[in-house]
Amino acid sequence: MSENRIENHIESELEREEGHVDTRHHNFECENPDKNLGCDLGIDVAG
């Protein structure tokens, strides 16, 4: 039996004032750099 509940995904005024946390910097971290190219492998992906 499922529980009756309302899920509200609309941001509150407080959340709107805090702004968005940018987590994209993890996409640019380099764990294993190539010995010749470094971290920029020159691969562009549409997205």
CHARMM-style PDB file with segment names, atoms N, HN, CA, C and O in Angstrom:
ATOM      1  N   MET     1       0.847  -1.173   0.000  1.00  0.00      PROA
ATOM      2  CA  MET     1       0.000   0.000   0.000  1.00  0.00      PROA
ATOM      3  C   MET     1       0.895   1.239   0.000  1.00  0.00      PROA
ATOM      4  O   MET     1       1.807   1.356   0.819  1.00  0.00      PROA
ATOM      5  N   SER     2       0.630   2.146  -0.913  1.00  0.00      PROA
ATOM      6  HN  SER     2      -0.110   2.051  -1.578  1.00  0.00      PROA
ATOM      7  CA  SER     2       1.455   3.349  -0.985  1.00  0.00      PROA
ATOM      8  C   SER     2       0.902   4.428  -0.067  1.00  0.00      PROA
ATOM      9  O   SER     2      -0.288   4.468   0.243  1.00  0.00      PROA
ATOM     10  N   GLU     3       1.777   5.270   0.342  1.00  0.00      PROA
ATOM     11  HN  GLU     3       2.745   5.238   0.090  1.00  0.00      PROA
ATOM     12  CA  GLU     3       1.422   6.356   1.240  1.00  0.00      PROA
ATOM     13  C   GLU     3       0.941   7.546   0.414  1.00  0.00      PROA
ATOM     14  O   GLU     3       1.577   7.898  -0.580  1.00  0.00      PROA
ATOM     15  N   ASN     4      -0.153   8.164   0.798  1.00  0.00      PROA
ATOM     16  HN  ASN     4      -0.670   7.879   1.605  1.00  0.00      PROA
ATOM     17  CA  ASN     4      -0.646   9.343   0.088  1.00  0.00      PROA
ATOM     18  C   ASN     4       0.170  10.547   0.513  1.00  0.00      PROA
ATOM     19  O   ASN     4       0.195  10.917   1.687  1.00  0.00      PROA
ATOM     20  N   ARG     5       0.839  11.153  -0.457  1.00  0.00      PROA
ATOM     21  HN  ARG     5       0.819  10.852  -1.411  1.00  0.00      PROA
ATOM     22  CA  ARG     5       1.618  12.344  -0.138  1.00  0.00      PROA
ATOM     23  C   ARG     5       1.721  13.225  -1.374  1.00  0.00      PROA
ATOM     24  O   ARG     5       1.529  12.771  -2.502  1.00  0.00      PROA
ATOM     25  N   ILE     6       2.020  14.462  -1.141  1.00  0.00      PROA
ATOM     26  HN  ILE     6       2.175  14.831  -0.224  1.00  0.00      PROA
ATOM     27  CA  ILE     6       2.177  15.430  -2.222  1.00  0.00      PROA
ATOM     28  C   ILE     6       3.653  15.772  -2.323  1.00  0.00      PROA
ATOM     29  O   ILE     6       4.284  16.141  -1.332  1.00  0.00      PROA
ATOM     30  N   GLU     7       4.202  15.646  -3.525  1.00  0.00      PROA
ATOM     31  HN  GLU     7       3.690  15.345  -4.330  1.00  0.00      PROA
ATOM     32  CA  GLU     7       5.594  16.021  -3.753  1.00  0.00      PROA
ATOM     33  C   GLU     7       5.614  17.331  -4.523  1.00  0.00      PROA
ATOM     34  O   GLU     7       5.135  17.406  -5.655  1.00  0.00      PROA
ATOM     35  N   ASN     8       6.165  18.347  -3.908  1.00  0.00      PROA
ATOM     36  HN  ASN     8       6.554  18.286  -2.989  1.00  0.00      PROA
ATOM     37  CA  ASN     8       6.205  19.668  -4.508  1.00  0.00      PROA
ATOM     38  C   ASN     8       7.621  19.928  -5.010  1.00  0.00      PROA
ATOM     39  O   ASN     8       8.557  20.017  -4.216  1.00  0.00      PROA
ATOM     40  N   HSD     9       7.775  20.049  -6.325  1.00  0.00      PROA
ATOM     41  HN  HSD     9       7.014  19.976  -6.969  1.00  0.00      PROA
ATOM     42  CA  HSD     9       9.093  20.276  -6.910  1.00  0.00      PROA
ATOM     43  C   HSD     9       9.296  21.734  -7.323  1.00  0.00      PROA
ATOM     44  O   HSD     9      10.240  22.051  -8.046  1.00  0.00      PROA
ATOM     45  N   ILE    10       8.424  22.602  -6.870  1.00  0.00      PROA
ATOM     46  HN  ILE    10       7.657  22.344  -6.282  1.00  0.00      PROA
ATOM     47  CA  ILE    10       8.545  24.024  -7.171  1.00  0.00      PROA
ATOM     48  C   ILE    10       9.444  24.639  -6.112  1.00  0.00      PROA
ATOM     49  O   ILE    10       9.237  24.438  -4.915  1.00  0.00      PROA
ATOM     50  N   GLU    11      10.452  25.397  -6.563  1.00  0.00      PROA
ATOM     51  HN  GLU    11      10.620  25.560  -7.536  1.00  0.00      PROA
ATOM     52  CA  GLU    11      11.387  25.977  -5.603  1.00  0.00      PROA
ATOM     53  C   GLU    11      10.713  27.062  -4.773  1.00  0.00      PROA
ATOM     54  O   GLU    11       9.840  27.785  -5.251  1.00  0.00      PROA
ATOM     55  N   SER    12      11.138  27.155  -3.530  1.00  0.00      PROA
ATOM     56  HN  SER    12      11.848  26.567  -3.141  1.00  0.00      PROA
ATOM     57  CA  SER    12      10.600  28.163  -2.625  1.00  0.00      PROA
ATOM     58  C   SER    12      11.337  29.481  -2.847  1.00  0.00      PROA
ATOM     59  O   SER    12      12.327  29.536  -3.577  1.00  0.00      PROA
ATOM     60  N   GLU    13      10.848  30.528  -2.217  1.00  0.00      PROA
ATOM     61  HN  GLU    13      10.044  30.484  -1.624  1.00  0.00      PROA
ATOM     62  CA  GLU    13      11.513  31.832  -2.317  1.00  0.00      PROA
ATOM     63  C   GLU    13      12.936  31.748  -1.766  1.00  0.00      PROA
ATOM     64  O   GLU    13      13.857  32.342  -2.328  1.00  0.00      PROA
ATOM     65  N   LEU    14      13.115  31.016  -0.677  1.00  0.00      PROA
ATOM     66  HN  LEU    14      12.368  30.533  -0.221  1.00  0.00      PROA
ATOM     67  CA  LEU    14      14.442  30.874  -0.073  1.00  0.00      PROA
ATOM     68  C   LEU    14      15.391  30.165  -1.032  1.00  0.00      PROA
ATOM     69  O   LEU    14      16.533  30.590  -1.205  1.00  0.00      PROA
ATOM     70  N   GLU    15      14.923  29.087  -1.655  1.00  0.00      PROA
ATOM     71  HN  GLU    15      13.996  28.741  -1.515  1.00  0.00      PROA
ATOM     72  CA  GLU    15      15.759  28.364  -2.614  1.00  0.00      PROA
ATOM     73  C   GLU    15      16.098  29.241  -3.814  1.00  0.00      PROA
ATOM     74  O   GLU    15      17.219  29.187  -4.321  1.00  0.00      PROA
ATOM     75  N   ARG    16      15.157  30.037  -4.268  1.00  0.00      PROA
ATOM     76  HN  ARG    16      14.247  30.081  -3.856  1.00  0.00      PROA
ATOM     77  CA  ARG    16      15.382  30.923  -5.406  1.00  0.00      PROA
ATOM     78  C   ARG    16      16.435  31.980  -5.063  1.00  0.00      PROA
ATOM     79  O   ARG    16      17.270  32.316  -5.902  1.00  0.00      PROA
ATOM     80  N   GLU    17      16.400  32.503  -3.839  1.00  0.00      PROA
ATOM     81  HN  GLU    17      15.722  32.230  -3.157  1.00  0.00      PROA
ATOM     82  CA  GLU    17      17.364  33.519  -3.421  1.00  0.00      PROA
ATOM     83  C   GLU    17      18.761  32.937  -3.257  1.00  0.00      PROA
ATOM     84  O   GLU    17      19.750  33.627  -3.503  1.00  0.00      PROA
ATOM     85  N   GLU    18      18.855  31.665  -2.840  1.00  0.00      PROA
ATOM     86  HN  GLU    18      18.051  31.104  -2.641  1.00  0.00      PROA
ATOM     87  CA  GLU    18      20.164  31.032  -2.664  1.00  0.00      PROA
ATOM     88  C   GLU    18      20.855  30.813  -3.997  1.00  0.00      PROA
ATOM     89  O   GLU    18      22.083  30.846  -4.074  1.00  0.00      PROA
ATOM     90  N   GLY    19      20.083  30.591  -5.036  1.00  0.00      PROA
ATOM     91  HN  GLY    19      19.086  30.564  -4.973  1.00  0.00      PROA
ATOM     92  CA  GLY    19      20.661  30.411  -6.359  1.00  0.00      PROA
ATOM     93  C   GLY    19      21.002  28.966  -6.659  1.00  0.00      PROA
ATOM     94  O   GLY    19      20.704  28.061  -5.879  1.00  0.00      PROA
ATOM     95  N   HSD    20      21.626  28.772  -7.793  1.00  0.00      PROA
ATOM     96  HN  HSD    20      21.868  29.508  -8.427  1.00  0.00      PROA
ATOM     97  CA  HSD    20      21.959  27.446  -8.302  1.00  0.00      PROA
ATOM     98  C   HSD    20      23.409  27.115  -7.974  1.00  0.00      PROA
ATOM     99  O   HSD    20      24.289  27.959  -8.145  1.00  0.00      PROA
ATOM    100  N   VAL    21      23.662  25.913  -7.511  1.00  0.00      PROA
ATOM    101  HN  VAL    21      22.947  25.228  -7.373  1.00  0.00      PROA
ATOM    102  CA  VAL    21      25.024  25.458  -7.242  1.00  0.00      PROA
ATOM    103  C   VAL    21      25.572  24.838  -8.518  1.00  0.00      PROA
ATOM    104  O   VAL    21      25.016  23.870  -9.037  1.00  0.00      PROA
ATOM    105  N   ASP    22      26.659  25.396  -9.018  1.00  0.00      PROA
ATOM    106  HN  ASP    22      27.111  26.182  -8.596  1.00  0.00      PROA
ATOM    107  CA  ASP    22      27.254  24.904 -10.257  1.00  0.00      PROA
ATOM    108  C   ASP    22      28.152  23.715  -9.945  1.00  0.00      PROA
ATOM    109  O   ASP    22      29.177  23.864  -9.280  1.00  0.00      PROA
ATOM    110  N   THR    23      27.772  22.545 -10.420  1.00  0.00      PROA
ATOM    111  HN  THR    23      26.940  22.424 -10.960  1.00  0.00      PROA
ATOM    112  CA  THR    23      28.549  21.333 -10.157  1.00  0.00      PROA
ATOM    113  C   THR    23      29.313  20.873 -11.388  1.00  0.00      PROA
ATOM    114  O   THR    23      29.872  19.777 -11.394  1.00  0.00      PROA
ATOM    115  N   ARG    24      29.345  21.699 -12.433  1.00  0.00      PROA
ATOM    116  HN  ARG    24      28.891  22.590 -12.428  1.00  0.00      PROA
ATOM    117  CA  ARG    24      29.985  21.289 -13.680  1.00  0.00      PROA
ATOM    118  C   ARG    24      31.501  21.260 -13.592  1.00  0.00      PROA
ATOM    119  O   ARG    24      32.145  20.681 -14.467  1.00  0.00      PROA
ATOM    120  N   HSD    25      32.098  21.866 -12.564  1.00  0.00      PROA
ATOM    121  HN  HSD    25      31.574  22.337 -11.854  1.00  0.00      PROA
ATOM    122  CA  HSD    25      33.562  21.895 -12.488  1.00  0.00      PROA
ATOM    123  C   HSD    25      34.149  20.488 -12.404  1.00  0.00      PROA
ATOM    124  O   HSD    25      35.301  20.274 -12.781  1.00  0.00      PROA
ATOM    125  N   HSD    26      33.357  19.518 -11.906  1.00  0.00      PROA
ATOM    126  HN  HSD    26      32.422  19.691 -11.599  1.00  0.00      PROA
ATOM    127  CA  HSD    26      33.842  18.134 -11.853  1.00  0.00      PROA
ATOM    128  C   HSD    26      34.055  17.565 -13.248  1.00  0.00      PROA
ATOM    129  O   HSD    26      34.861  16.653 -13.429  1.00  0.00      PROA
ATOM    130  N   ASN    27      33.337  18.099 -14.239  1.00  0.00      PROA
ATOM    131  HN  ASN    27      32.682  18.840 -14.091  1.00  0.00      PROA
ATOM    132  CA  ASN    27      33.487  17.612 -15.610  1.00  0.00      PROA
ATOM    133  C   ASN    27      34.854  17.960 -16.189  1.00  0.00      PROA
ATOM    134  O   ASN    27      35.298  17.326 -17.146  1.00  0.00      PROA
ATOM    135  N   PHE    28      35.519  18.949 -15.627  1.00  0.00      PROA
ATOM    136  HN  PHE    28      35.159  19.464 -14.849  1.00  0.00      PROA
ATOM    137  CA  PHE    28      36.777  19.416 -16.187  1.00  0.00      PROA
ATOM    138  C   PHE    28      37.990  18.951 -15.393  1.00  0.00      PROA
ATOM    139  O   PHE    28      39.121  19.310 -15.720  1.00  0.00      PROA
ATOM    140  N   GLU    29      37.762  18.155 -14.349  1.00  0.00      PROA
ATOM    141  HN  GLU    29      36.843  17.864 -14.083  1.00  0.00      PROA
ATOM    142  CA  GLU    29      38.883  17.624 -13.584  1.00  0.00      PROA
ATOM    143  C   GLU    29      39.536  16.493 -14.367  1.00  0.00      PROA
ATOM    144  O   GLU    29      38.867  15.773 -15.107  1.00  0.00      PROA
ATOM    145  N   CYS    30      40.832  16.345 -14.201  1.00  0.00      PROA
ATOM    146  HN  CYS    30      41.376  16.930 -13.600  1.00  0.00      PROA
ATOM    147  CA  CYS    30      41.572  15.355 -14.973  1.00  0.00      PROA
ATOM    148  C   CYS    30      42.241  14.376 -14.013  1.00  0.00      PROA
ATOM    149  O   CYS    30      43.123  14.759 -13.244  1.00  0.00      PROA
ATOM    150  N   GLU    31      41.819  13.106 -14.059  1.00  0.00      PROA
ATOM    151  HN  GLU    31      41.103  12.794 -14.684  1.00  0.00      PROA
ATOM    152  CA  GLU    31      42.402  12.096 -13.178  1.00  0.00      PROA
ATOM    153  C   GLU    31      43.677  11.507 -13.763  1.00  0.00      PROA
ATOM    154  O   GLU    31      44.670  11.340 -13.055  1.00  0.00      PROA
ATOM    155  N   ASN    32      43.652  11.194 -15.040  1.00  0.00      PROA
ATOM    156  HN  ASN    32      42.845  11.329 -15.615  1.00  0.00      PROA
ATOM    157  CA  ASN    32      44.797  10.560 -15.698  1.00  0.00      PROA
ATOM    158  C   ASN    32      45.185  11.349 -16.945  1.00  0.00      PROA
ATOM    159  O   ASN    32      44.749  11.008 -18.045  1.00  0.00      PROA
ATOM    160  N   PRO    33      45.994  12.395 -16.797  1.00  0.00      PROA
ATOM    161  CA  PRO    33      46.353  13.183 -17.976  1.00  0.00      PROA
ATOM    162  C   PRO    33      47.207  12.383 -18.956  1.00  0.00      PROA
ATOM    163  O   PRO    33      48.059  11.590 -18.553  1.00  0.00      PROA
ATOM    164  N   ASP    34      46.967  12.600 -20.235  1.00  0.00      PROA
ATOM    165  HN  ASP    34      46.275  13.243 -20.561  1.00  0.00      PROA
ATOM    166  CA  ASP    34      47.767  11.977 -21.280  1.00  0.00      PROA
ATOM    167  C   ASP    34      49.152  12.604 -21.255  1.00  0.00      PROA
ATOM    168  O   ASP    34      49.273  13.813 -21.056  1.00  0.00      PROA
ATOM    169  N   LYS    35      50.199  11.810 -21.453  1.00  0.00      PROA
ATOM    170  HN  LYS    35      50.100  10.828 -21.615  1.00  0.00      PROA
ATOM    171  CA  LYS    35      51.565  12.345 -21.351  1.00  0.00      PROA
ATOM    172  C   LYS    35      51.867  13.368 -22.440  1.00  0.00      PROA
ATOM    173  O   LYS    35      52.725  14.228 -22.242  1.00  0.00      PROA
ATOM    174  N   ASN    36      51.185  13.301 -23.589  1.00  0.00      PROA
ATOM    175  HN  ASN    36      50.488  12.602 -23.750  1.00  0.00      PROA
ATOM    176  CA  ASN    36      51.429  14.254 -24.673  1.00  0.00      PROA
ATOM    177  C   ASN    36      50.399  15.377 -24.723  1.00  0.00      PROA
ATOM    178  O   ASN    36      50.738  16.519 -25.032  1.00  0.00      PROA
ATOM    179  N   LEU    37      49.156  15.059 -24.424  1.00  0.00      PROA
ATOM    180  HN  LEU    37      48.880  14.131 -24.174  1.00  0.00      PROA
ATOM    181  CA  LEU    37      48.088  16.042 -24.563  1.00  0.00      PROA
ATOM    182  C   LEU    37      47.682  16.688 -23.246  1.00  0.00      PROA
ATOM    183  O   LEU    37      46.995  17.710 -23.255  1.00  0.00      PROA
ATOM    184  N   GLY    38      48.080  16.132 -22.140  1.00  0.00      PROA
ATOM    185  HN  GLY    38      48.638  15.302 -22.133  1.00  0.00      PROA
ATOM    186  CA  GLY    38      47.645  16.665 -20.851  1.00  0.00      PROA
ATOM    187  C   GLY    38      46.204  16.285 -20.591  1.00  0.00      PROA
ATOM    188  O   GLY    38      45.794  15.155 -20.855  1.00  0.00      PROA
ATOM    189  N   CYS    39      45.432  17.230 -20.071  1.00  0.00      PROA
ATOM    190  HN  CYS    39      45.765  18.149 -19.856  1.00  0.00      PROA
ATOM    191  CA  CYS    39      44.032  16.939 -19.758  1.00  0.00      PROA
ATOM    192  C   CYS    39      43.092  17.258 -20.912  1.00  0.00      PROA
ATOM    193  O   CYS    39      41.979  16.732 -20.959  1.00  0.00      PROA
ATOM    194  N   ASP    40      43.512  18.102 -21.837  1.00  0.00      PROA
ATOM    195  HN  ASP    40      44.416  18.529 -21.799  1.00  0.00      PROA
ATOM    196  CA  ASP    40      42.656  18.459 -22.965  1.00  0.00      PROA
ATOM    197  C   ASP    40      42.944  17.511 -24.113  1.00  0.00      PROA
ATOM    198  O   ASP    40      43.929  17.674 -24.832  1.00  0.00      PROA
ATOM    199  N   LEU    41      42.078  16.517 -24.283  1.00  0.00      PROA
ATOM    200  HN  LEU    41      41.278  16.385 -23.699  1.00  0.00      PROA
ATOM    201  CA  LEU    41      42.292  15.528 -25.334  1.00  0.00      PROA
ATOM    202  C   LEU    41      41.776  15.997 -26.682  1.00  0.00      PROA
ATOM    203  O   LEU    41      41.912  15.284 -27.677  1.00  0.00      PROA
ATOM    204  N   GLY    42      41.185  17.190 -26.731  1.00  0.00      PROA
ATOM    205  HN  GLY    42      41.075  17.768 -25.923  1.00  0.00      PROA
ATOM    206  CA  GLY    42      40.702  17.731 -27.990  1.00  0.00      PROA
ATOM    207  C   GLY    42      39.471  17.031 -28.511  1.00  0.00      PROA
ATOM    208  O   GLY    42      39.196  17.077 -29.710  1.00  0.00      PROA
ATOM    209  N   ILE    43      38.723  16.383 -27.635  1.00  0.00      PROA
ATOM    210  HN  ILE    43      38.946  16.346 -26.661  1.00  0.00      PROA
ATOM    211  CA  ILE    43      37.517  15.667 -28.045  1.00  0.00      PROA
ATOM    212  C   ILE    43      36.316  16.544 -27.715  1.00  0.00      PROA
ATOM    213  O   ILE    43      36.073  16.859 -26.550  1.00  0.00      PROA
ATOM    214  N   ASP    44      35.571  16.934 -28.735  1.00  0.00      PROA
ATOM    215  HN  ASP    44      35.768  16.678 -29.681  1.00  0.00      PROA
ATOM    216  CA  ASP    44      34.370  17.742 -28.541  1.00  0.00      PROA
ATOM    217  C   ASP    44      33.149  16.876 -28.792  1.00  0.00      PROA
ATOM    218  O   ASP    44      33.058  16.192 -29.812  1.00  0.00      PROA
ATOM    219  N   VAL    45      32.215  16.911 -27.855  1.00  0.00      PROA
ATOM    220  HN  VAL    45      32.289  17.467 -27.027  1.00  0.00      PROA
ATOM    221  CA  VAL    45      31.003  16.114 -27.973  1.00  0.00      PROA
ATOM    222  C   VAL    45      29.816  17.061 -27.929  1.00  0.00      PROA
ATOM    223  O   VAL    45      29.701  17.885 -27.022  1.00  0.00      PROA
ATOM    224  N   ALA    46      28.943  16.942 -28.903  1.00  0.00      PROA
ATOM    225  HN  ALA    46      29.036  16.273 -29.640  1.00  0.00      PROA
ATOM    226  CA  ALA    46      27.741  17.773 -28.907  1.00  0.00      PROA
ATOM    227  C   ALA    46      26.834  17.333 -27.774  1.00  0.00      PROA
ATOM    228  O   ALA    46      26.676  16.140 -27.516  1.00  0.00      PROA
ATOM    229  N   GLY    47      26.254  18.282 -27.117  1.00  0.00      PROA
ATOM    230  HN  GLY    47      26.382  19.252 -27.326  1.00  0.00      PROA
ATOM    231  CA  GLY    47      25.375  17.857 -26.043  1.00  0.00      PROA
ATOM    232  C   GLY    47      24.721  18.985 -25.426  1.00  0.00      PROA
ATOM    233  OT1 GLY    47      23.937  18.809 -24.493  1.00  0.00      PROA
TER     234      GLY     47
END
